[in-house]
Amino acid sequence: MSRLGLILGAMARGETVIEGLRETPGVLAIADMLQLLGARIDKRAGRWHVMGLGTGGFLEPETDLHFGDSVVSLELAMGLAGIYDFPSRFAGSEWLSRQSLQHLREPLAVLGIRVLERGLDGLPTTLRGPRLAVPPIYEVAADAPRLKGTMLLAALAIRGTSEISEPAATPDHVERLLLGFGARVDSFTDGVGRHTVALDGLPSLRAQRVVVPGDPTLAAYAVVAALIVPGSEAVVEAVSVNPSRSALLASLLQMGADVELLNRRSASGEEIADLRVRHSALTGLTAPAATAVSAGVEYGALIVAAGFASGKTRLTEVQQLPAQDRRRVMTMAQGLQAAGVDCSLDGDCLEIDAGAPVAGGINIAVGADPWAALALLVLGMAAANPVTVDDGAALEDRFPGFIGALESIGASFTVPTDMTTRIGVLG
């Protein structure tokens, strides 16, 4: 919601004030981009203030739009800025520059956006929108659910009603925030589960006070830590419990997790609660992998919980997941095996047969999957031996303040001064 709050604030008339913005590099890259497109953004007294330009009011950027390592921010920006009839040049870190963007080829073509430089084999690349954009009717592929946000942001600048469909409903935080800013959004699901969002373009968006709730994906790691460490009790405050983003919580409750939702309320279209979590005797579950979590980055947290549950956990239909999620499940399976958990990925099913003490004692290369590394650090809190990762800075980028968050529920870290080499965690 941090990215979306900034973006919609920049497209609204008046001053939007955002509280609780997640100041990750990817979010700050969006703020920098919006300023290059003409919005005024500054931070005062802990709140972010955005003076918007109105829908369709962005200006041609004079320099490159740079997104560091953030694929998510880049995908959103290519829909947001690429739809305008002026050139926008997109750049990123050395790592991001090597990533293929071929999954964007079809949606950009449907929007009428032309690729002027290099193509979509990496960055930098330059996009230019059509002189007269036609509202798209487009179905997002099952293995690229984030493109729903890309298409909806582009559709805001297109006169007429756009229809963006997906094979099954995915988290609806984009639609909720659009409604809060005054956009006209309708959604419906047909008889075979195909979900469609209809959005009227060029709406008159109204500046808002946006309260960014706790990200349920980040909260998942603190929740699982409290569940697996004996004697733990923790309260994770102000977490989004939007039903479309709560599949992992539902899975943990099914496993016997002692999680109580307190002080339920609503802010900026999101349902929020404080989560009181106590150490629990978890049991295994069987579920299709795609329905067990709300977002692919949550697989690590769920799989660690399963590593401390009695009985077998079976995540089925793994081969039907998007490629990145399949890789994360495989990475987690390898990590659990190395930590002494009976775990196997056999064809279409991940099976975890836990119950014995977890040895731990593994060294993790953060590499391309910091979320898996973070999950295995959490495993170290309840393992017999510490877990070590090689790049704490990469974890800090994804989860600012993760050390303090885990220390508050009992973790003990050994941290080098520069936070770029090894971090160990003990239970």
Disulfide bonds with the S-S distance in Angstrom:
none
